[in-house]
Amino acid sequence: MRKDKILLGSVCEKCWVKVLLVLFTAHYSLFTVAQQHLWSLPECCDYAVAHNISIKQQENACRQQELQLSTAKNSRLPDLSGSVGQNFSFGRGLTAENTYSNTNTSSTSLSLGTSVPLFTGFQIPNQIKLNQLNLEAATADLEKAKNDIRMQVAQAYVQILYDMEIAEVAHRQIAIDSAQVARLQAFVENGKASGAELSQQKATLANSRLVATQADNNTRLAILSLTQLLELPTPEGFAIVRPSLDKQDGLEGLDRLGALPTPDQIYADALGVKPEILSQQLKLKGTEHSIKIAQAGNLPTLSLSGGLGTNYYTTSGFKSDAFGKQLKNNFSQYIGLNLNVPIFNRFQTRNQIRNARIEQENQQLQLDNTKKGLYKDIQQVYYNALNAQSKEKSSQEAVQSTKDAFTLMQAKYENGKATMTEFNESKNNYLKSESDLVQARYENIYQHALIQFYRGQDLNF
């Protein structure tokens, strides 16, 4: 009996050495990141925003709005145009002697003119204000696009954390099953176990390796998804920072396991900071100026114009003055005011005003719809946070319960009152509960970070 215990102790010692070696090898092969650059969530978000094609397209949309605003402002300036004309006429015509004869005539005209809008029914100032609001709305849309990318990156980042944790559990399971195979192999060699038991354990080990392979593949695919969001050429060598679960990074003023702000409180904060709300509010304000621009069609317009001109004539059979002398003698100037009063334009102005008012109603509906969508998103995040909070608390209790159960089972196993199967099952339950707790904490931290993100803070954990 004493000899069997010594043998069992020696075998178990060898098994646990193998466990440590397998754990180290698995950890090293999956997460060899000590010498790699580790990407934090803020760094991933910033990089994605800087390299995303959709963001660049939205930036170009802002630049186009800047040009339209510049065009509207410059419409107050005078214009300037010049023209040169050359005409030839042939055949019978009236001469200077008031007789008709067949003559060839040529004329050269030079002119330079300008006009300045003095009053346009307030169309120009309203157009400038409208384009200014459109520029601000486009800037808000740009920020909305950046926020969307940040949230996509955060989701992909958390998915990697989930898959990494599942993969680690799978590799720890391989270590345990490998140790069990080694132990049974020693027992078979010493006649303490049957070959059937060893074959069954080897099958269990093969299944654990399959599960680990699938977990590794899921981790690689999650990393690929994130690197594609970052527009990186390859996922090779990419690794992320695993956030600390013992502190509330990026969750200032929010207890991860404490009371949450209500959806109404989150919504009240979000209304003042979310760019999609600001964009729709600016567009609604812009419709007021669109109506005024349409109403300008009912008002008169006044413009100032002026110009310079001269001509040069030649007629066949008659002597003409020199070119320079004619330009000087024919030189003329003019200045004038042009008042245009609209009387009837087939109801075009009336319909334009009505159409602008309909656009205003549609924009108000769009703003209301955006607010409702935001509130629904906040409600979803709030209840997800509640669920994650409850799940983390339950997982903590499960860890303590499985840990106590494993401690008791370990004592029973060491005293020969429990089988290896019971020992492994208890150990597996303990490992899984620890993994579930880590995943629950990641989910809880992520959902709480989203709450703070809706309230205007940077997305970080």
C-alpha positions as CSV (number, residue, x, y, z in Angstrom):
1,M,0.0,0.0,0.0
2,R,2.8,2.4,0.9
3,K,4.5,1.5,-2.4
4,D,1.4,2.4,-4.3
5,K,1.1,5.7,-2.6
6,I,4.7,6.6,-3.4
7,L,4.1,5.5,-7.0
8,L,0.9,7.6,-7.2
9,G,2.7,10.6,-5.8
10,S,5.5,10.2,-8.3
11,V,3.1,9.9,-11.2
12,C,1.1,12.9,-10.0
13,E,4.2,15.0,-9.6
14,K,5.2,14.1,-13.2
15,C,1.7,14.9,-14.4
16,W,1.6,18.3,-12.8
17,V,5.0,19.1,-14.3
18,K,3.6,18.3,-17.7
19,V,0.6,20.4,-16.9
20,L,2.8,23.4,-16.2
21,L,4.8,22.8,-19.4
22,V,1.7,22.5,-21.5
23,L,0.2,25.6,-20.0
24,F,3.3,27.6,-20.6
25,T,3.6,26.3,-24.2
26,A,0.0,27.0,-25.0
27,H,0.2,30.5,-23.4
28,Y,3.4,31.2,-25.3
29,S,2.1,30.0,-28.7
30,L,-1.2,31.8,-28.5
31,F,-0.3,35.1,-26.8
32,T,3.4,35.8,-27.5
33,V,3.0,39.5,-27.1
34,A,5.8,40.4,-24.7
35,Q,7.9,41.8,-27.5
36,Q,5.1,43.0,-29.7
37,H,3.4,46.4,-29.8
38,L,0.2,46.1,-27.8
39,W,-2.7,48.1,-29.1
40,S,-5.0,49.8,-26.5
41,L,-8.6,50.5,-27.3
42,P,-8.0,54.3,-27.6
43,E,-5.1,53.7,-29.9
44,C,-7.2,51.4,-32.1
45,C,-10.0,53.9,-32.2
46,D,-7.7,56.8,-33.2
47,Y,-6.0,54.7,-35.9
48,A,-9.3,53.5,-37.3
49,V,-10.6,57.1,-37.5
50,A,-7.4,58.3,-39.2
51,H,-7.4,55.6,-41.8
52,N,-11.0,54.7,-42.5
53,I,-12.2,55.5,-46.0
54,S,-15.7,56.4,-45.0
55,I,-14.3,59.0,-42.6
56,K,-12.1,60.5,-45.4
57,Q,-15.2,60.7,-47.6
58,Q,-17.1,62.6,-44.9
59,E,-14.1,64.9,-44.5
60,N,-14.4,65.7,-48.2
61,A,-18.1,66.4,-47.8
62,C,-17.1,69.0,-45.1
63,R,-14.6,70.6,-47.5
64,Q,-17.3,70.8,-50.2
65,Q,-19.6,72.6,-47.7
66,E,-16.7,75.0,-47.0
67,L,-16.5,75.8,-50.7
68,Q,-20.2,76.4,-50.9
69,L,-20.1,78.8,-48.0
70,S,-17.2,80.6,-49.6
71,T,-19.3,80.9,-52.9
72,A,-22.2,82.3,-51.0
73,K,-20.1,84.9,-49.2
74,N,-18.5,86.0,-52.4
75,S,-21.8,86.5,-54.2
76,R,-21.9,90.0,-52.5
77,L,-18.8,91.1,-54.6
78,P,-19.1,92.8,-57.9
79,D,-18.4,90.8,-61.0
80,L,-16.2,91.9,-63.9
81,S,-16.3,90.7,-67.5
82,G,-14.7,91.8,-70.7
83,S,-15.6,91.1,-74.3
84,V,-14.1,91.6,-77.7
85,G,-16.2,91.4,-80.9
86,Q,-15.3,91.3,-84.6
87,N,-18.1,91.6,-87.3
88,F,-18.0,91.5,-91.1
89,S,-20.8,92.4,-93.4
90,F,-21.1,92.0,-97.2
91,G,-23.5,93.1,-99.9
92,R,-25.7,96.0,-100.5
93,G,-26.0,98.5,-97.7
94,L,-26.7,102.1,-96.7
95,T,-23.7,104.4,-97.0
96,A,-22.9,107.6,-95.2
97,E,-24.3,109.6,-98.1
98,N,-27.7,107.9,-97.5
99,T,-27.4,105.9,-100.7
100,Y,-27.2,102.1,-101.2
101,S,-24.2,100.4,-102.7
102,N,-22.4,97.1,-102.5
103,T,-19.8,97.5,-99.8
104,N,-17.8,95.4,-97.3
105,T,-17.9,96.6,-93.7
106,S,-16.0,95.4,-90.6
107,S,-16.3,96.5,-87.0
108,T,-14.3,95.8,-83.9
109,S,-15.9,96.3,-80.5
110,L,-14.3,96.3,-77.0
111,S,-16.2,96.4,-73.7
112,L,-15.6,96.0,-70.0
113,G,-18.6,95.7,-67.6
114,T,-19.4,95.1,-64.0
115,S,-22.5,94.7,-61.8
116,V,-23.0,94.7,-58.0
117,P,-26.1,93.3,-56.3
118,L,-27.5,96.0,-54.0
119,F,-30.7,94.2,-52.8
120,T,-31.7,90.6,-53.5
121,G,-34.7,90.3,-51.2
122,F,-32.4,89.1,-48.4
123,Q,-31.5,86.0,-50.5
124,I,-27.7,86.4,-50.2
125,P,-27.5,86.7,-46.3
126,N,-30.0,83.8,-45.9
127,Q,-28.0,81.7,-48.3
128,I,-24.8,82.5,-46.3
129,K,-26.5,81.5,-43.1
130,L,-27.9,78.3,-44.6
131,N,-24.5,77.3,-45.9
132,Q,-22.9,78.0,-42.6
133,L,-25.4,75.7,-40.9
134,N,-24.8,73.1,-43.5
135,L,-21.1,73.2,-42.8
136,E,-21.7,72.8,-39.1
137,A,-24.1,69.9,-39.8
138,A,-21.5,68.2,-42.0
139,T,-18.9,68.6,-39.3
140,A,-21.4,67.0,-36.8
141,D,-22.0,64.2,-39.3
142,L,-18.2,63.7,-39.5
143,E,-18.1,63.3,-35.8
144,K,-21.0,60.9,-35.9
145,A,-19.2,58.8,-38.4
146,K,-16.1,58.7,-36.2
147,N,-18.2,57.6,-33.2
148,D,-19.7,54.8,-35.3
149,I,-16.2,53.6,-36.2
150,R,-15.1,53.8,-32.5
151,M,-18.1,51.7,-31.4
152,Q,-17.4,49.1,-34.1
153,V,-13.7,49.0,-33.0
154,A,-14.8,48.6,-29.4
155,Q,-17.1,45.7,-30.2
156,A,-14.3,43.9,-32.2
157,Y,-11.9,44.6,-29.4
158,V,-14.1,43.0,-26.8
159,Q,-14.8,40.1,-29.1
160,I,-11.0,39.4,-29.1
161,L,-11.0,39.5,-25.3
162,Y,-13.8,37.0,-25.2
163,D,-12.2,34.6,-27.7
164,M,-8.8,34.9,-26.0
165,E,-10.3,33.9,-22.7
166,I,-12.2,30.9,-24.2
167,A,-9.0,29.8,-25.9
168,E,-7.0,30.0,-22.6
169,V,-9.7,27.8,-20.9
170,A,-9.5,25.3,-23.8
171,H,-5.7,25.1,-23.5
172,R,-5.9,24.7,-19.8
173,Q,-8.3,21.8,-20.4
174,I,-5.7,20.2,-22.7
175,A,-3.1,20.4,-19.9
176,I,-5.4,18.7,-17.5
177,D,-6.4,16.0,-20.0
178,S,-2.7,15.5,-20.9
179,A,-1.8,15.0,-17.3
180,Q,-4.6,12.5,-16.9
181,V,-3.4,10.5,-19.9
182,A,0.1,10.4,-18.5
183,R,-1.2,9.3,-15.1
184,L,-3.3,6.5,-16.6
185,Q,-0.5,5.5,-18.9
186,A,1.7,4.9,-15.8
187,F,-1.1,3.1,-14.1
188,V,-1.6,0.8,-17.1
189,E,2.1,0.0,-17.2
190,N,1.9,-0.9,-13.5
191,G,-1.4,-2.8,-13.8
192,K,-3.4,-0.2,-11.9
193,A,-5.7,0.8,-14.8
194,S,-7.2,-0.8,-17.9
195,G,-6.4,0.0,-21.5
196,A,-10.0,1.0,-22.0
197,E,-9.8,3.7,-19.5
198,L,-6.6,5.0,-21.1
199,S,-8.3,5.0,-24.6
200,Q,-11.3,6.9,-23.2
201,Q,-9.0,9.5,-21.7
202,K,-7.1,9.8,-25.0
203,A,-10.3,10.4,-26.8
204,T,-11.2,13.1,-24.3
205,L,-7.8,14.7,-24.9
206,A,-8.3,14.6,-28.7
207,N,-11.7,16.3,-28.3
208,S,-10.1,19.0,-26.0
209,R,-7.5,19.7,-28.7
210,L,-10.2,20.1,-31.3
211,V,-12.1,22.5,-29.1
212,A,-8.8,24.5,-28.5
213,T,-8.1,24.6,-32.2
214,Q,-11.6,26.0,-32.9
215,A,-11.1,28.5,-30.1
216,D,-7.7,29.6,-31.6
217,N,-9.3,30.0,-35.0
218,N,-12.1,32.2,-33.5
219,T,-9.4,34.3,-31.9
220,R,-7.6,34.7,-35.1
221,L,-10.8,35.6,-37.0
222,A,-11.6,38.2,-34.3
223,I,-8.2,39.7,-34.7
224,L,-8.6,39.8,-38.4
225,S,-11.9,41.6,-38.1
226,L,-10.4,44.3,-35.9
227,T,-7.3,44.8,-38.2
228,Q,-9.6,45.2,-41.1
229,L,-11.5,47.9,-39.3
230,L,-8.1,49.5,-38.7
231,E,-7.3,49.2,-42.4
232,L,-4.1,47.3,-41.5
233,P,-2.6,45.3,-44.4
234,T,-2.2,42.1,-42.3
235,P,-3.2,40.8,-38.9
236,E,0.2,39.2,-38.4
237,G,1.9,40.5,-35.3
238,F,-1.1,42.3,-34.1
239,A,-1.9,42.1,-30.3
240,I,-4.1,44.1,-28.0
241,V,-3.8,45.2,-24.4
242,R,-5.9,43.2,-22.0
243,P,-7.4,45.7,-19.6
244,S,-7.1,45.4,-15.9
245,L,-10.2,44.0,-14.3
246,D,-9.4,45.4,-10.9
247,K,-9.9,49.1,-11.7
248,Q,-12.4,51.2,-13.6
249,D,-10.2,52.6,-16.4
250,G,-12.3,55.1,-18.4
251,L,-15.3,54.8,-16.1
252,E,-14.9,57.9,-14.1
253,G,-17.8,58.5,-11.8
254,L,-19.4,55.1,-12.5
255,D,-19.3,52.1,-10.2
256,R,-19.3,49.0,-12.3
257,L,-21.2,47.1,-9.6
258,G,-23.2,50.0,-8.2
259,A,-26.3,51.8,-9.2
260,L,-26.6,52.9,-12.8
261,P,-28.0,56.2,-14.1
262,T,-31.5,55.9,-15.5
263,P,-32.1,55.9,-19.2
264,D,-33.7,59.3,-18.9
265,Q,-30.6,60.7,-17.2
266,I,-28.3,59.2,-19.9
267,Y,-30.6,60.5,-22.6
268,A,-30.6,64.0,-21.1
269,D,-26.8,64.1,-21.2
270,A,-26.7,62.6,-24.7
271,L,-29.0,65.2,-26.2
272,G,-26.4,67.9,-25.5
273,V,-23.3,66.0,-26.8
274,K,-24.3,63.5,-29.4
275,P,-23.3,64.8,-32.9
276,E,-26.3,63.1,-34.7
277,I,-28.7,65.2,-32.6
278,L,-26.7,68.4,-33.2
279,S,-26.6,67.7,-37.0
280,Q,-30.4,67.3,-37.2
281,Q,-30.9,70.4,-35.1
282,L,-28.7,72.4,-37.4
283,K,-30.4,71.1,-40.5
284,L,-33.8,72.0,-39.0
285,K,-32.6,75.5,-38.3
286,G,-31.3,75.7,-41.9
287,T,-34.8,75.0,-43.2
288,E,-35.9,78.4,-41.8
289,H,-33.4,80.1,-44.1
290,S,-34.5,77.9,-47.0
291,I,-38.0,79.3,-46.6
292,K,-36.7,82.8,-46.5
293,I,-34.6,82.2,-49.6
294,A,-37.8,81.0,-51.4
295,Q,-39.7,84.0,-50.1
296,A,-37.1,86.3,-51.6
297,G,-38.6,85.5,-55.0
298,N,-41.6,87.8,-54.1
299,L,-39.4,90.8,-53.4
300,P,-37.8,93.2,-55.9
301,T,-34.1,93.1,-56.7
302,L,-31.8,96.1,-57.3
303,S,-28.4,96.0,-58.9
304,L,-25.8,98.6,-60.0
305,S,-24.0,98.1,-63.3
306,G,-21.4,100.1,-65.2
307,G,-19.0,99.6,-68.1
308,L,-16.6,100.9,-70.7
309,G,-16.7,100.4,-74.4
310,T,-15.3,101.5,-77.8
311,N,-15.5,100.5,-81.5
312,Y,-13.5,100.5,-84.7
313,Y,-15.2,100.6,-88.1
314,T,-14.0,100.2,-91.7
315,T,-16.0,100.4,-94.9
316,S,-14.7,99.4,-98.4
317,G,-14.5,102.4,-100.7
318,F,-14.3,104.9,-97.9
319,K,-11.4,106.2,-95.9
320,S,-11.4,105.3,-92.2
321,D,-9.7,107.0,-89.3
322,A,-6.7,105.2,-87.7
323,F,-7.4,102.4,-85.3
324,G,-6.2,104.2,-82.2
325,K,-8.0,107.4,-83.2
326,Q,-11.3,105.6,-83.6
327,L,-10.9,103.8,-80.3
328,K,-10.3,107.1,-78.6
329,N,-13.2,108.9,-80.4
330,N,-15.7,106.1,-79.9
331,F,-14.8,105.5,-76.2
332,S,-17.9,105.5,-74.0
333,Q,-18.9,104.8,-70.4
334,Y,-22.1,103.9,-68.8
335,I,-23.6,103.4,-65.3
336,G,-27.1,102.4,-64.4
337,L,-29.4,100.9,-61.8
338,N,-31.6,97.9,-62.6
339,L,-34.8,97.3,-60.6
340,N,-36.6,94.0,-61.1
341,V,-40.1,93.7,-59.6
342,P,-41.7,90.2,-59.8
343,I,-45.3,90.3,-60.8
344,F,-46.3,86.8,-62.0
345,N,-44.0,83.8,-62.6
346,R,-46.5,81.1,-63.1
347,F,-46.7,80.3,-59.3
348,Q,-43.1,79.2,-59.2
349,T,-42.2,81.2,-56.1
350,R,-45.4,80.1,-54.3
351,N,-44.6,76.5,-54.9
352,Q,-41.0,76.9,-53.9
353,I,-42.2,78.4,-50.6
354,R,-44.6,75.5,-50.0
355,N,-41.9,73.0,-50.9
356,A,-39.5,74.6,-48.4
357,R,-42.1,74.4,-45.7
358,I,-42.7,70.7,-46.4
359,E,-38.9,70.2,-46.2
360,Q,-39.0,71.9,-42.8
361,E,-41.7,69.5,-41.6
362,N,-39.7,66.5,-42.9
363,Q,-36.6,67.7,-41.1
364,Q,-38.6,68.1,-37.9
365,L,-39.8,64.5,-38.2
366,Q,-36.2,63.4,-38.9
367,L,-35.0,65.1,-35.8
368,D,-37.8,63.4,-33.7
369,N,-36.9,60.1,-35.3
370,T,-33.2,60.5,-34.5
371,K,-34.0,61.4,-30.9
372,K,-36.3,58.3,-30.6
373,G,-33.5,56.1,-32.1
374,L,-31.0,57.5,-29.6
375,Y,-33.3,56.8,-26.7
376,K,-33.9,53.3,-27.9
377,D,-30.1,52.7,-28.2
378,I,-29.7,54.1,-24.7
379,Q,-32.4,51.8,-23.3
380,Q,-30.7,48.8,-24.9
381,V,-27.3,49.8,-23.5
382,Y,-28.8,50.4,-20.1
383,Y,-30.5,47.0,-19.8
384,N,-27.4,45.3,-21.3
385,A,-25.4,47.0,-18.5
386,L,-27.9,45.8,-15.9
387,N,-27.7,42.2,-17.3
388,A,-23.9,42.4,-17.4
389,Q,-23.8,43.7,-13.9
390,S,-26.0,40.9,-12.6
391,K,-24.0,38.3,-14.6
392,E,-20.7,39.5,-13.0
393,K,-22.2,39.2,-9.5
394,S,-23.5,35.8,-10.3
395,S,-20.2,34.7,-11.8
396,Q,-18.4,35.9,-8.6
397,E,-20.7,33.7,-6.6
398,A,-20.2,30.8,-9.0
399,V,-16.4,31.1,-8.7
400,Q,-16.5,30.9,-5.0
401,S,-18.9,28.0,-5.0
402,T,-16.9,26.0,-7.6
403,K,-13.6,26.8,-5.8
404,D,-15.0,25.5,-2.5
405,A,-16.3,22.4,-4.3
406,F,-12.9,21.8,-5.9
407,T,-11.1,22.2,-2.6
408,L,-13.3,19.6,-1.0
409,M,-13.0,17.3,-4.1
410,Q,-9.2,17.6,-4.1
411,A,-9.1,16.6,-0.4
412,K,-11.3,13.6,-1.1
413,Y,-9.2,12.6,-4.1
414,E,-6.0,12.8,-2.2
415,N,-7.6,10.5,0.5
416,G,-8.8,8.0,-2.1
417,K,-12.5,8.8,-1.7
418,A,-13.0,10.3,-5.2
419,T,-12.2,9.1,-8.7
420,M,-10.1,11.0,-11.2
421,T,-13.2,11.6,-13.3
422,E,-14.8,13.4,-10.3
423,F,-11.6,15.3,-9.7
424,N,-11.3,16.4,-13.3
425,E,-15.0,17.4,-13.5
426,S,-14.7,19.5,-10.4
427,K,-11.5,21.1,-11.7
428,N,-13.1,21.8,-15.1
429,N,-16.1,23.5,-13.4
430,Y,-13.7,25.7,-11.4
431,L,-11.7,26.7,-14.5
432,K,-14.9,27.4,-16.5
433,S,-16.4,29.5,-13.7
434,E,-13.2,31.6,-13.6
435,S,-13.3,32.1,-17.3
436,D,-17.0,33.0,-17.2
437,L,-16.2,35.6,-14.5
438,V,-13.5,37.2,-16.7
439,Q,-15.9,37.3,-19.7
440,A,-18.7,38.8,-17.5
441,R,-16.3,41.5,-16.3
442,Y,-15.3,42.4,-19.8
443,E,-18.9,42.6,-20.8
444,N,-19.8,44.7,-17.8
445,I,-16.9,47.1,-18.3
446,Y,-17.8,47.4,-22.0
447,Q,-21.4,48.2,-21.3
448,H,-20.6,50.7,-18.6
449,A,-18.1,52.3,-21.0
450,L,-20.9,52.6,-23.6
451,I,-23.0,54.4,-21.0
452,Q,-20.3,56.9,-20.4
453,F,-19.7,57.2,-24.1
454,Y,-23.3,58.2,-24.6
455,R,-22.8,60.8,-21.9
456,G,-20.0,62.4,-23.7
457,Q,-16.8,60.7,-22.4
458,D,-14.2,59.0,-24.6
459,L,-14.7,55.3,-25.3
460,N,-12.2,53.5,-23.1
461,F,-11.8,50.8,-20.6
